Amino acid sequence: MLAATTALTMLAACAVEVPTHVPEKDLAHAWVKHSSDYEALTRQVYAVATRDLERFISDTSWSALPGQTGADDMPPAVILDVDETVINNVAFQVGFERPFSDRKLEMWDREHVAEPVPGVIEFIKAAQAADVAVFYLTNRPCEKYEDEEAACPQKQTVIDGIRELGLDVEPEFVSLSYERPEWTKEKLIRREAIAENFRIIMLIGDDFADFVACARSSFHPPCTEPATRASRAADVDKYARYWGNGWYILPGPMHGSWTTAR
């Protein structure tokens, strides 16, 4: 009887001590929020991109979109992701009640003033001053809320966030996933749509899928199979000429397509 009681006590103690995720102590969140390394890296990425603007504007044969041809006479454009590329959401990532949902991010953004990723404001203003079109592609989804009239309230929230950084942006330069039926979370479709009228001189993001097509484990057309760690590693080599040369990737340790690749 004593042995059984002891065992039950030990089991109860174990149940109480089940480890829980504490976002404030998560090293990825802490690194983005507190480390000087993070800010130095993002500023470095945007400084290199700013330095490269003139070169890619002048070289009309250049495109940062593999497969784009015949774009010599098109106006130049850069494509940026939004979250953790333009807008720094670390405060949300630390503070929201788990599990994540897009609506939680939407409501949080409406109640808080957007913060920039260090270096992004200077880069975007330099691009706009050089008459380069700036497009923002986010995978925040367009979805109607039953208690709101707007069909896609998330788009205005994203636009408001960008403007809160002191940046000029018009709605036609911002696209969300499922804003149109064919605009899935595979950003290749929207990149190619922009490339019909603009020469893409740069891609900037914090996720591998902001650059490489079919890089997600949850795949969408035109992709036909999930990406794996091995396929993603192979694509790093495949597109070696672009990294730091038209493609500028920011650190993204808090979330992203890397977390589900196997």
Steps between C-alpha positions, in 0.01 A plus 500: 500500500785737592674426173183575303449827686860602431463419132183706474671792673789482257263489203312803631825690538596414143163617374548836672849540356411449134709763319308780330608740230578842641530742208693757706770236557502366146848564363372587151265764638757631747763525227279706270371718783819566693816415306710760324595222261150492353491873431853494360404220260183663372676832452778319317254328264325825416826691463624249243165511317507881495854497365396262222200703384690716251674199344179310437311806379772570246534141377175460310588139413486406869205336670483348846211279389632180341349458157400862445609607152425785264468744789768748387250778436286437808520726806699351789334363813595338828284248684499477878328272746327689784520325838854492642619662175330839515300483824664359813244288686716372784280667763201307366697176477597527864164613631220320317305220664587167340409348259559744215219613272495758224215680671705543818771673296237710324343620825839566659611709203189713515577588861873570466720730294723309259875481565750475213762236440823699546631634169184450296378861502825633360504234229142555384540876492819460294320267257205736462731798452662308214157443340495131585153356564471332841263204531401331825403133489365354824350162571259647749173367360203699377201371692164649587400519865134437577484806724654739242381625161832518313581201281873528574560720807851361536622693195423837653670391822818415308486830310446690825799324655730594213380859511558512875868453420491826306501326162281588203302208359191457286270195509604372157852441632385272784376145446374241747450128456152415370433862412427336167406132475824413320722685748588213732776500757738405219636848427640403161158572345498859625865557414431390144194728484716800593761390247248545218544877534820554699860384492560341838841617619484377862320259731521560876352285775560302816378164368654267243163492320521876442759411238476137396188346347348187652702531820220417746402168653135600452504546125264690273465511119703507286706292744428126495685368804613622841842652547742318728815601681697325227317676215539836669871441555537411132325824405749701705767374264280520190446873548846579636550789257209694649574497874626846592473587131137591438368271776538629855387273781446625854524290816170326581543281807153550654282327239488414132508221246821359650310386811297234317753374245607144568 
